[in-house]
Amino acid sequence: MNRIFLFLIAVSILISSCHQRQTDVGPTVLGLDYYPLDSGRYWIYSIHQTTFNTVSTDTTFQMMEVIYDTMHFGGNIIYELYRFYRSDSSVAWPAQPDSVWTLTCNNYELDIKENDVEFVRLAFPLNNNQVWNGNARNIGNAQQYSIINFGLAFSDTISSSVVNTYPKTCTVQEAHDSSLVSLNYRNRIYAKDVGLVYRKYRTLSFDTQQGNIGLFIITYSDIIEQKLLAYGKP
């Protein structure tokens, strides 16, 4: 009888412990609040792109992303992300989006289909040990994504008089490769309760002619810097 009683107590404790763990693993613990998803939520970015390929080009423009609508498919919620472009704030946003992307999110990952190519942009739970294949949902070669600086603050200088500070962020290193002939750095920074706040992609190719290898003479470059200007929710 005592053995049965002790067994029942042990089972009761185990069930209680499992229930507690399941209760604790909520959106905040997983990090889902680093990319909040609400219909009507929007983000406005400034994008600066410089390209060199024989000649240099330098462009600055604005982009707005809006979660326009949701639909249900196969037990998943699919979010429609409308993307609009304009030259600067003096020009009205166009009535129709330039493109429509889709997002799906669960307790394991955030997937974004960008022009029919799907990427795993975040993998949960967010922490500095998290590593995953960003191309797991497409036919591209495996690309290791990793998280650094999880939970740290990030300040972004928008202008001489405007500095945006986000108390809790995480940086996703999508690529961090360099060699004698090329460099490929791709980083994104997400902020808690905000979403994507910063992105910088640097792609460089160096002269590979005999005698020039190792001198890092740039023959091609593409640098994109994206900064969050404003955001909101319904």
C-alpha positions as CSV (number, residue, x, y, z in Angstrom):
1,M,0.0,0.0,0.0
2,N,2.8,2.4,0.9
3,R,4.5,1.7,-2.4
4,I,1.3,2.5,-4.4
5,F,0.8,5.6,-2.4
6,L,4.4,6.8,-3.1
7,F,4.0,5.9,-6.7
8,L,0.9,8.0,-7.0
9,I,2.7,10.9,-5.4
10,A,5.6,10.6,-7.8
11,V,3.2,10.6,-10.8
12,S,1.4,13.6,-9.4
13,I,4.6,15.5,-9.1
14,L,5.8,14.5,-12.6
15,I,2.5,15.7,-14.2
16,S,2.6,18.9,-12.2
17,S,6.2,19.5,-13.3
18,C,5.4,18.8,-17.0
19,H,2.4,21.1,-16.8
20,Q,4.5,23.9,-15.3
21,R,7.1,23.6,-18.0
22,Q,4.4,23.7,-20.8
23,T,2.9,26.8,-19.1
24,D,6.3,28.5,-18.9
25,V,7.1,28.0,-22.6
26,G,5.0,30.9,-23.9
27,P,5.6,33.5,-26.6
28,T,7.8,35.6,-24.4
29,V,10.0,32.7,-23.4
30,L,10.3,31.5,-27.0
31,G,11.1,35.0,-28.3
32,L,8.0,35.3,-30.6
33,D,7.6,38.9,-29.4
34,Y,10.8,39.8,-31.4
35,Y,8.6,39.7,-34.5
36,P,5.1,40.7,-33.4
37,L,2.4,39.8,-35.9
38,D,-0.9,41.8,-35.9
39,S,-3.1,42.6,-38.9
40,G,-2.4,46.3,-39.7
41,R,1.0,46.4,-38.1
42,Y,3.4,48.5,-40.2
43,W,7.2,49.3,-40.4
44,I,8.7,52.2,-42.3
45,Y,12.4,51.9,-43.3
46,S,15.1,54.1,-44.8
47,I,17.3,52.1,-47.2
48,H,20.7,53.2,-48.5
49,Q,22.3,51.1,-51.2
50,T,25.7,51.7,-52.7
51,T,26.9,49.5,-55.6
52,F,30.2,49.5,-57.5
53,N,30.6,47.6,-60.7
54,T,33.0,49.6,-62.9
55,V,30.9,52.7,-61.9
56,S,29.4,53.6,-58.6
57,T,25.7,54.2,-57.8
58,D,24.3,55.5,-54.6
59,T,20.6,55.5,-53.9
60,T,18.4,56.2,-50.9
61,F,14.7,55.4,-50.7
62,Q,12.0,54.4,-48.2
63,M,10.0,51.1,-47.8
64,M,6.9,50.4,-45.9
65,E,5.8,46.9,-44.9
66,V,2.3,46.3,-43.7
67,I,0.7,43.1,-42.5
68,Y,-2.4,43.5,-44.6
69,D,-4.4,40.3,-44.0
70,T,-4.3,36.7,-42.7
71,M,-5.7,33.4,-44.0
72,H,-5.8,29.9,-42.7
73,F,-4.3,27.0,-44.6
74,G,-3.4,23.5,-43.4
75,G,-3.8,24.5,-39.7
76,N,-1.4,27.4,-40.1
77,I,-2.0,31.2,-40.1
78,I,-0.5,32.8,-43.2
79,Y,0.2,36.6,-43.0
80,E,0.2,38.7,-46.1
81,L,3.0,41.3,-46.0
82,Y,2.4,44.2,-48.4
83,R,5.6,46.2,-49.4
84,F,5.5,49.7,-50.7
85,Y,8.3,52.0,-52.0
86,R,8.8,55.7,-52.4
87,S,11.8,58.0,-53.0
88,D,11.4,60.0,-49.7
89,S,8.9,61.4,-47.3
90,S,7.8,64.2,-49.6
91,V,6.1,61.6,-51.9
92,A,2.9,59.8,-51.0
93,W,2.9,56.0,-50.7
94,P,1.5,54.3,-53.8
95,A,-2.0,52.9,-53.7
96,Q,-0.9,49.4,-54.7
97,P,2.0,47.4,-53.2
98,D,5.1,46.8,-55.2
99,S,5.1,43.2,-54.0
100,V,3.3,40.8,-51.5
101,W,5.3,38.5,-49.3
102,T,3.8,35.9,-46.9
103,L,4.8,34.9,-43.4
104,T,4.1,31.9,-41.3
105,C,5.1,31.6,-37.6
106,N,4.9,28.8,-35.0
107,N,6.8,27.9,-31.8
108,Y,9.7,26.7,-33.9
109,E,10.4,29.2,-36.6
110,L,9.4,32.3,-38.5
111,D,9.3,31.7,-42.3
112,I,9.1,34.5,-44.8
113,K,8.4,33.8,-48.5
114,E,10.2,36.6,-50.4
115,N,9.4,36.7,-54.1
116,D,8.5,33.0,-54.0
117,V,11.7,32.0,-52.2
118,E,11.1,31.0,-48.5
119,F,13.7,31.7,-45.8
120,V,13.8,30.7,-42.1
121,R,14.5,34.1,-40.7
122,L,14.2,33.2,-37.0
123,A,14.3,29.9,-35.1
124,F,12.9,29.6,-31.6
125,P,13.6,29.7,-28.8
126,L,15.8,32.7,-29.3
127,N,19.1,32.5,-27.5
128,N,22.8,33.0,-28.2
129,N,23.2,29.2,-28.8
130,Q,20.6,29.0,-31.6
131,V,21.9,27.9,-35.0
132,W,19.9,26.9,-38.0
133,N,19.8,26.6,-41.8
134,G,18.2,29.7,-43.2
135,N,17.7,28.0,-46.5
136,A,16.0,24.9,-45.1
137,R,12.7,25.9,-46.9
138,N,14.2,26.5,-50.3
139,I,16.5,24.7,-52.8
140,G,19.6,26.9,-52.0
141,N,22.7,25.6,-50.4
142,A,22.7,25.3,-46.7
143,Q,23.4,28.7,-45.0
144,Q,24.0,28.7,-41.3
145,Y,22.3,31.5,-39.4
146,S,23.2,32.2,-35.8
147,I,22.2,34.5,-33.0
148,I,24.5,36.9,-31.1
149,N,23.9,39.7,-28.6
150,F,20.6,38.3,-27.5
151,G,18.8,40.6,-25.0
152,L,21.3,43.4,-25.4
153,A,20.4,47.1,-26.2
154,F,20.9,48.5,-29.7
155,S,21.1,52.2,-30.7
156,D,20.8,53.3,-34.3
157,T,21.7,56.8,-35.5
158,I,19.0,58.0,-37.9
159,S,20.2,61.6,-38.2
160,S,22.2,64.2,-36.3
161,S,19.3,64.8,-34.0
162,V,17.6,61.3,-33.9
163,V,18.9,58.2,-32.3
164,N,16.6,55.2,-31.8
165,T,17.4,52.9,-28.9
166,Y,15.9,49.5,-28.4
167,P,16.4,48.0,-24.9
168,K,16.3,44.3,-25.9
169,T,17.4,43.0,-29.3
170,C,19.0,40.0,-31.0
171,T,21.4,40.0,-33.9
172,V,21.0,37.3,-36.5
173,Q,24.2,36.6,-38.5
174,E,23.0,35.3,-41.8
175,A,26.5,35.2,-43.4
176,H,29.9,36.0,-42.0
177,D,32.3,34.8,-44.7
178,S,35.5,36.3,-46.0
179,S,38.4,35.1,-48.1
180,L,41.2,36.5,-50.3
181,V,38.7,36.8,-53.2
182,S,35.4,37.8,-51.6
183,L,33.5,39.0,-48.5
184,N,29.9,38.3,-47.5
185,Y,28.5,39.8,-44.3
186,R,24.7,39.7,-43.7
187,N,23.3,40.8,-40.4
188,R,19.7,41.6,-39.2
189,I,18.8,43.0,-35.8
190,Y,15.3,42.4,-34.3
191,A,13.9,44.2,-31.2
192,K,11.5,42.9,-28.6
193,D,7.9,44.1,-29.3
194,V,9.1,45.8,-32.5
195,G,10.4,43.4,-35.1
196,L,13.2,44.0,-37.6
197,V,14.9,47.3,-36.8
198,Y,18.2,47.1,-38.7
199,R,19.7,45.2,-41.6
200,K,23.1,45.5,-43.3
201,Y,24.3,43.3,-46.2
202,R,27.9,43.7,-47.6
203,T,29.0,41.7,-50.6
204,L,32.4,42.4,-52.0
205,S,34.5,40.8,-54.8
206,F,38.3,41.3,-55.0
207,D,40.7,41.4,-57.9
208,T,41.9,37.8,-58.6
209,Q,44.5,38.7,-61.3
210,Q,48.0,37.4,-60.7
211,G,49.8,39.6,-58.3
212,N,46.6,41.3,-57.0
213,I,45.3,38.4,-54.8
214,G,45.5,39.4,-51.2
215,L,45.6,43.1,-52.0
216,F,41.8,43.3,-51.6
217,I,41.3,45.5,-54.6
218,I,37.5,45.8,-55.0
219,T,36.1,44.9,-58.4
220,Y,32.4,44.7,-57.3
221,S,30.6,45.7,-54.2
222,D,27.0,45.9,-53.0
223,I,26.2,47.4,-49.6
224,I,22.7,47.7,-48.3
225,E,21.8,49.4,-45.0
226,Q,18.2,49.4,-43.8
227,K,17.1,51.4,-40.7
228,L,13.7,51.5,-39.0
229,L,12.1,55.0,-39.1
230,A,8.7,54.4,-37.7
231,Y,6.4,51.5,-36.8
232,G,2.9,51.0,-35.4
233,K,0.1,48.6,-34.7
234,P,-3.7,48.7,-34.8
